[in-house]
Amino acid sequence: YEMHSVTGVQTCALPILEAQGHTPSTSYQDALSGLADLTLKQKKSYILSMFALACADGELTEEELGLLAVVASRMQLSEREFEAIMPTHDFSLMDIQIDAPEDPEARTGWLKSMIMMVAADGVLTQDEYDVCLYFCAQLGFSDELLDAMITHIAGIET
C-alpha cells in the first residue's frame, strides 16, 4: 500500500460527493479530530475498520486510500507504522474487533469517518452498509443513529 502525503489528498472524497449532488455537512477536520490521542491498539482497529469499509464494495479506490492516508497522518503514524497495520493477507470481518474509546466524542468521530469512507464514491452499497452496521454496534451506536448520520453527513438515504 502506498502512503500518500496529506497534501493534495486532504478532501479527496468531498468533491466527488458534491459533484454527485450530495452535500456532506461534516468536514474531515471534524470527523478526524482527536485521532492522535487514541492508543496504538485503538489506532490499529480504527485503520482496519476503515480498510474493511473501503474494501466492502470489492474495490479499493484512490479516494479511499487517500482517506486512509489522511487518517494515518492525523494519528501521527509513520509510513512504516501504517504499513505494519495494513493487512497483508485475506481477512474476515470477524477478525476486526474495535477497541472503542471511552470518550463519546471520539466514538462519534469514528462513526463519522466510517460514513465518509463509504460515501467516498457517492454510492452506499448493501455490503458497505452491512459493514457499517457491524462496526456501529461495536462503537455502541444504534442502527437508527447510523441511518440518520448517513443521511445527514453524506446526503444518502438508507
C-alpha positions as CSV (number, residue, x, y, z in Angstrom):
1,Y,0.0,0.0,0.0
2,E,1.4,3.4,-0.9
3,M,1.2,6.1,1.7
4,H,0.0,9.3,0.2
5,S,1.0,12.6,1.5
6,V,-1.8,14.6,3.1
7,T,-1.2,17.5,0.7
8,G,-3.5,17.0,-2.3
9,V,-5.5,14.3,-0.7
10,Q,-7.0,16.3,2.2
11,T,-10.5,16.4,0.9
12,C,-10.4,13.7,-1.8
13,A,-13.9,12.3,-1.1
14,L,-15.8,15.6,-0.6
15,P,-15.5,17.0,-4.2
16,I,-16.8,13.7,-5.5
17,L,-19.8,13.7,-3.2
18,E,-20.5,17.3,-4.1
19,A,-20.2,16.7,-7.8
20,Q,-22.8,14.0,-7.5
21,G,-25.3,16.3,-5.8
22,H,-24.5,15.3,-2.2
23,T,-23.9,18.0,0.4
24,P,-21.9,16.5,3.2
25,S,-22.1,18.5,6.4
26,T,-19.1,17.1,8.1
27,S,-15.5,18.0,7.2
28,Y,-12.6,15.7,7.6
29,Q,-11.3,18.0,10.3
30,D,-14.5,17.4,12.4
31,A,-14.6,13.7,11.8
32,L,-10.9,13.1,12.4
33,S,-10.2,15.3,15.4
34,G,-8.5,13.7,18.3
35,L,-7.0,10.7,16.4
36,A,-3.5,11.3,17.8
37,D,-4.9,10.7,21.3
38,L,-6.0,7.2,20.6
39,T,-4.0,4.3,22.0
40,L,-2.0,2.2,19.5
41,K,-4.5,-0.6,19.8
42,Q,-7.3,1.8,19.0
43,K,-5.4,3.3,16.1
44,K,-4.9,-0.2,14.6
45,S,-8.6,-1.1,15.0
46,Y,-9.6,2.2,13.5
47,I,-7.4,1.8,10.4
48,L,-8.5,-1.8,10.0
49,S,-12.2,-0.9,10.3
50,M,-11.8,1.9,7.7
51,F,-9.9,-0.5,5.4
52,A,-12.6,-3.1,5.7
53,L,-15.2,-0.5,4.8
54,A,-13.1,0.6,1.8
55,C,-12.9,-2.9,0.6
56,A,-16.6,-3.8,1.3
57,D,-17.8,-2.9,-2.2
58,G,-15.0,-5.0,-3.8
59,E,-13.0,-2.0,-5.0
60,L,-10.3,0.0,-3.2
61,T,-10.3,3.4,-4.9
62,E,-7.7,6.2,-4.8
63,E,-10.2,8.3,-2.8
64,E,-10.5,5.6,-0.2
65,L,-6.7,5.1,0.0
66,G,-6.4,8.9,0.3
67,L,-8.8,9.0,3.3
68,L,-6.8,6.1,4.9
69,A,-3.6,8.1,4.4
70,V,-5.3,11.2,6.0
71,V,-6.4,9.2,8.9
72,A,-2.9,7.7,9.4
73,S,-1.4,11.2,9.2
74,R,-3.9,12.6,11.8
75,M,-3.0,9.7,14.0
76,Q,0.7,10.7,13.7
77,L,1.6,7.3,12.4
78,S,4.7,6.9,10.3
79,E,4.6,5.2,6.9
80,R,6.2,2.2,8.5
81,E,3.6,2.0,11.3
82,F,0.8,2.5,8.8
83,E,2.1,-0.3,6.5
84,A,2.5,-2.6,9.6
85,I,-1.2,-2.2,10.4
86,M,-2.5,-2.9,6.9
87,P,-3.4,-6.5,6.2
88,T,-1.0,-8.5,4.1
89,H,-3.5,-11.4,3.5
90,D,-7.2,-12.1,3.2
91,F,-9.1,-11.3,6.4
92,S,-12.5,-11.8,7.7
93,L,-14.6,-9.0,9.1
94,M,-15.0,-11.0,12.3
95,D,-11.2,-10.7,12.7
96,I,-11.6,-7.0,13.3
97,Q,-12.7,-6.0,16.8
98,I,-12.9,-2.3,17.5
99,D,-11.2,-1.1,20.6
100,A,-13.7,1.7,21.2
101,P,-12.5,4.8,23.1
102,E,-14.5,5.7,26.3
103,D,-15.0,9.3,25.0
104,P,-18.3,9.6,23.3
105,E,-17.0,12.3,21.0
106,A,-14.1,10.1,19.8
107,R,-16.6,7.3,19.1
108,T,-18.9,9.7,17.2
109,G,-15.9,10.9,15.2
110,W,-15.0,7.3,14.4
111,L,-18.5,6.7,13.1
112,K,-18.5,9.9,11.0
113,S,-15.2,8.9,9.4
114,M,-16.6,5.5,8.6
115,I,-19.6,7.1,6.9
116,M,-17.2,9.4,4.9
117,M,-15.3,6.3,3.8
118,V,-18.4,4.5,2.4
119,A,-19.6,7.7,0.9
120,A,-16.3,8.5,-0.8
121,D,-17.6,7.2,-4.2
122,G,-21.1,8.7,-3.7
123,V,-22.7,5.2,-3.5
124,L,-23.6,3.2,-0.5
125,T,-23.8,-0.5,-1.3
126,Q,-25.6,-3.1,0.8
127,D,-22.2,-4.7,1.7
128,E,-20.8,-1.3,2.8
129,Y,-24.0,-0.7,4.9
130,D,-23.7,-4.1,6.5
131,V,-20.1,-3.5,7.4
132,C,-21.1,-0.1,8.9
133,L,-23.7,-1.8,11.0
134,Y,-21.2,-4.3,12.3
135,F,-18.8,-1.6,13.4
136,C,-21.6,0.8,14.5
137,A,-22.7,-1.8,17.1
138,Q,-19.1,-2.2,18.3
139,L,-19.0,1.5,18.9
140,G,-22.1,1.3,20.9
141,F,-24.5,3.1,18.5
142,S,-27.9,2.0,17.2
143,D,-28.8,1.2,13.6
144,E,-31.2,4.2,13.7
145,L,-28.4,6.6,14.6
146,L,-26.3,5.2,11.7
147,D,-29.1,5.7,9.3
148,A,-29.6,9.3,10.5
149,M,-25.9,10.1,10.3
150,I,-25.6,8.6,6.8
151,T,-28.4,10.9,5.6
152,H,-27.1,13.9,7.5
153,I,-23.4,13.5,6.6
154,A,-23.5,12.1,3.1
155,G,-26.9,13.0,1.9
156,I,-27.6,9.4,1.1
157,E,-30.9,7.8,2.1
158,T,-30.6,4.3,3.6
